[in-house]
Amino acid sequence: MVKKLFKFLFKVLLWFIVLTVLWVLLYKYVPVYYTPLMAIRSYQSEGDFETKHKWVPISEISAELQLAVICAEDQKFIKHNGFDVENIERAYKNNKKGKKLRGASTISQQTAKNVFLWPDRSWLRKGLEAYFTFLIELLWDKERILEVYLNSIEMGEGIYGAEAASGYWFNKSAKNLQKYEAAAIAAILPNPRNFKANPPSKYIQERKEWIVGQMRFYGTFTLKKPKGNDR
């Protein structure tokens, strides 16, 4: 009986690994048009609710926005393997003291959560997030991770991805975003359903200025230069 149980569990685990690896490999090449978070937000909404989302390749997303989200969310993105160990340890110590440290999750972790999982603080979700983070870091390159992140991240109430956010907040395409506009969008990412990129509150304005300062300190950056944008 015990042997049969272990055999069954082994088969379940094997199929889980095979299917999830194939899922991650599929999204290495195929645009992510819909995510579990979009479905959950739509289900939770009351009355008329429209999901705004348009997939665009990273070549059509301003290098300013690429840099702004890295400076705001994960400045070690290019260097780490999916996990910022120092930040995780710092967050753990602060949480033990009753404090909270925003930003312990890397862009890779946020991508794994947004694309494959659901918003929750359970240990199960955290464990699966680590698993999918490992997979995307193993099977995708950094450019693809950032591309999927910028196309799937929540950037307002019912607004997902750089193209939809750029149109909603600044009435322009993502490839034409300027430095301060990109920083404004990046500034609302901690709580995009309650913050506004335009017009910004005092807090968002201050955070935007901080992000712009970090962008200047970070220096020139791009994984893919947007087409037709020489700014």
C-alpha positions as CSV (number, residue, x, y, z in Angstrom):
1,M,0.0,0.0,0.0
2,V,2.8,2.4,1.0
3,K,4.8,1.5,-2.1
4,K,1.8,2.2,-4.4
5,L,1.3,5.5,-2.7
6,F,4.9,6.5,-3.3
7,K,4.7,5.3,-6.8
8,F,1.5,7.4,-7.4
9,L,3.1,10.5,-5.8
10,F,6.2,10.1,-7.9
11,K,4.1,10.0,-11.1
12,V,2.2,13.1,-10.0
13,L,5.4,14.9,-9.3
14,L,6.9,13.8,-12.6
15,W,3.9,15.0,-14.6
16,F,3.9,18.3,-12.7
17,I,7.5,18.9,-13.6
18,V,7.0,17.9,-17.3
19,L,3.8,20.0,-17.7
20,T,5.2,23.1,-15.9
21,V,8.5,23.0,-17.9
22,L,6.5,22.8,-21.2
23,W,4.3,25.7,-20.0
24,V,7.4,27.8,-19.3
25,L,9.0,26.8,-22.6
26,L,5.8,27.8,-24.4
27,Y,5.9,31.3,-22.9
28,K,9.5,31.6,-24.0
29,Y,8.2,32.1,-27.5
30,V,4.5,32.8,-27.3
31,P,3.1,36.2,-26.0
32,V,1.3,36.1,-22.7
33,Y,-2.2,37.5,-23.5
34,Y,-3.9,36.6,-20.3
35,T,-2.8,35.8,-16.8
36,P,-4.4,34.4,-13.6
37,L,-4.3,37.8,-12.0
38,M,-6.3,39.3,-14.8
39,A,-9.0,36.6,-14.4
40,I,-9.1,37.0,-10.6
41,R,-9.4,40.8,-10.8
42,S,-12.2,40.5,-13.4
43,Y,-14.0,38.0,-11.2
44,Q,-13.7,40.2,-8.1
45,S,-14.9,43.3,-9.9
46,E,-18.3,44.8,-9.5
47,G,-20.3,46.3,-12.3
48,D,-18.7,47.2,-15.6
49,F,-15.1,46.2,-15.6
50,E,-12.7,46.3,-18.6
51,T,-9.3,44.7,-18.7
52,K,-6.9,46.8,-20.7
53,H,-4.0,44.9,-22.0
54,K,-2.0,44.8,-25.3
55,W,1.1,42.7,-25.8
56,V,4.0,44.4,-27.5
57,P,7.6,43.2,-28.0
58,I,10.3,44.7,-25.8
59,S,11.6,46.5,-28.9
60,E,8.4,48.6,-28.7
61,I,8.8,49.5,-25.1
62,S,10.8,52.6,-24.2
63,A,14.3,52.0,-22.8
64,E,13.4,54.6,-20.2
65,L,10.6,52.4,-18.9
66,Q,12.8,49.3,-18.9
67,L,15.3,51.2,-16.8
68,A,12.7,52.9,-14.6
69,V,11.2,49.6,-13.4
70,I,14.6,48.1,-12.8
71,C,15.6,51.1,-10.7
72,A,12.3,51.1,-8.8
73,E,11.8,47.3,-8.3
74,D,15.1,45.4,-8.7
75,Q,18.4,47.1,-9.3
76,K,20.3,43.8,-9.3
77,F,18.1,42.3,-12.0
78,I,20.8,41.9,-14.5
79,K,23.2,40.3,-12.0
80,H,21.1,37.9,-9.9
81,N,19.8,34.4,-10.7
82,G,16.2,35.2,-9.8
83,F,16.6,35.8,-6.1
84,D,18.2,38.8,-4.3
85,V,19.5,36.9,-1.2
86,E,20.7,40.0,0.6
87,N,17.3,41.7,0.2
88,I,15.4,38.6,1.3
89,E,17.6,38.3,4.4
90,R,17.0,42.0,5.2
91,A,13.2,41.6,4.7
92,Y,13.2,38.5,7.0
93,K,15.0,40.4,9.8
94,N,12.7,43.4,9.5
95,N,9.6,41.2,9.5
96,K,10.9,39.6,12.7
97,K,11.0,43.0,14.2
98,G,7.5,43.8,13.1
99,K,8.6,46.0,10.2
100,K,8.0,45.5,6.5
101,L,10.4,45.9,3.6
102,R,8.9,46.4,0.2
103,G,10.8,45.1,-2.7
104,A,12.1,41.8,-1.4
105,S,10.7,40.1,-4.6
106,T,12.8,40.5,-7.7
107,I,11.4,41.2,-11.2
108,S,11.9,37.5,-11.9
109,Q,9.8,36.5,-8.9
110,Q,7.1,39.0,-9.7
111,T,7.0,37.7,-13.3
112,A,6.6,34.1,-12.1
113,K,3.8,35.1,-9.7
114,N,2.0,37.3,-12.3
115,V,2.1,34.9,-15.2
116,F,1.8,31.4,-13.6
117,L,0.2,31.9,-10.1
118,W,-2.2,33.9,-8.0
119,P,-1.8,36.8,-5.5
120,D,-1.6,35.2,-2.1
121,R,0.8,35.1,0.9
122,S,0.6,31.4,1.6
123,W,3.6,29.2,1.8
124,L,2.3,27.1,-1.1
125,R,2.2,30.1,-3.4
126,K,5.6,31.2,-2.2
127,G,7.1,27.8,-2.9
128,L,5.6,27.6,-6.3
129,E,6.8,31.1,-7.0
130,A,10.4,30.0,-6.2
131,Y,10.0,27.0,-8.4
132,F,8.7,29.0,-11.4
133,T,11.3,31.7,-10.8
134,F,14.0,29.0,-11.1
135,L,12.4,27.7,-14.3
136,I,12.2,31.1,-16.1
137,E,15.7,32.0,-15.0
138,L,16.9,28.6,-16.4
139,L,14.9,28.6,-19.6
140,W,14.5,32.3,-20.5
141,D,17.1,35.0,-20.9
142,K,16.9,38.3,-19.0
143,E,15.4,40.1,-22.0
144,R,12.5,37.7,-22.2
145,I,11.9,37.9,-18.4
146,L,11.7,41.7,-18.6
147,E,9.6,41.6,-21.8
148,V,7.0,39.4,-20.1
149,Y,7.2,41.4,-16.9
150,L,6.5,44.7,-18.7
151,N,3.6,43.1,-20.6
152,S,1.9,41.5,-17.6
153,I,2.5,43.7,-14.6
154,E,-0.5,45.5,-13.1
155,M,-0.2,49.2,-13.8
156,G,-3.6,50.5,-12.7
157,E,-7.1,49.4,-12.1
158,G,-7.7,46.9,-14.8
159,I,-4.6,48.0,-16.7
160,Y,-1.9,45.5,-17.5
161,G,1.4,46.0,-19.3
162,A,3.4,48.9,-20.6
163,E,1.3,49.6,-23.8
164,A,-2.0,49.8,-22.0
165,A,-0.5,51.8,-19.1
166,S,1.2,54.3,-21.5
167,G,-2.0,54.9,-23.4
168,Y,-4.1,55.2,-20.2
169,W,-1.8,57.5,-18.2
170,F,-0.2,59.5,-20.9
171,N,-2.1,58.9,-24.1
172,K,0.9,57.6,-26.0
173,S,2.6,54.4,-27.1
174,A,5.0,52.7,-24.7
175,K,7.9,53.2,-27.1
176,N,7.5,57.0,-26.9
177,L,7.5,57.3,-23.1
178,Q,10.0,59.9,-21.7
179,K,12.0,59.6,-18.6
180,Y,9.6,61.3,-16.1
181,E,6.6,59.5,-17.6
182,A,8.3,56.2,-17.3
183,A,9.3,57.0,-13.7
184,A,5.7,57.9,-12.9
185,I,4.5,54.5,-14.1
186,A,7.2,52.7,-12.2
187,A,6.4,54.8,-9.1
188,I,2.9,53.3,-8.8
189,L,3.9,49.7,-9.0
190,P,3.9,49.0,-5.2
191,N,0.1,49.7,-5.2
192,P,-1.1,50.3,-8.8
193,R,-4.8,50.0,-8.0
194,N,-4.7,52.9,-5.5
195,F,-1.9,55.2,-6.9
196,K,-2.1,57.4,-10.0
197,A,0.8,58.0,-12.4
198,N,-0.9,61.1,-13.8
199,P,-1.7,63.4,-12.0
200,P,0.7,62.1,-9.3
201,S,0.0,62.6,-5.6
202,K,2.7,64.2,-3.5
203,Y,4.0,60.8,-2.5
204,I,4.2,59.5,-6.1
205,Q,5.8,62.8,-7.2
206,E,8.6,62.3,-4.6
207,R,9.0,58.7,-5.5
208,K,9.1,59.6,-9.2
209,E,11.9,62.1,-8.5
210,W,13.8,59.4,-6.5
211,I,13.5,56.9,-9.4
212,V,14.7,59.4,-11.9
213,G,17.7,60.0,-9.7
214,Q,18.4,56.3,-9.5
215,M,18.1,56.1,-13.3
216,R,20.8,58.8,-13.7
217,F,23.0,57.0,-11.2
218,Y,22.4,53.6,-12.8
219,G,23.6,55.0,-16.2
220,T,22.9,54.0,-19.7
221,F,20.9,50.8,-20.0
222,T,18.9,48.9,-22.6
223,L,18.2,45.3,-23.4
224,K,16.6,46.2,-26.7
225,K,16.4,49.7,-28.2
226,P,12.9,50.6,-29.2
227,K,12.3,51.0,-32.9
228,G,11.9,54.5,-34.2
229,N,12.7,56.1,-30.8
230,D,16.1,58.0,-30.8
231,R,15.4,59.8,-27.5
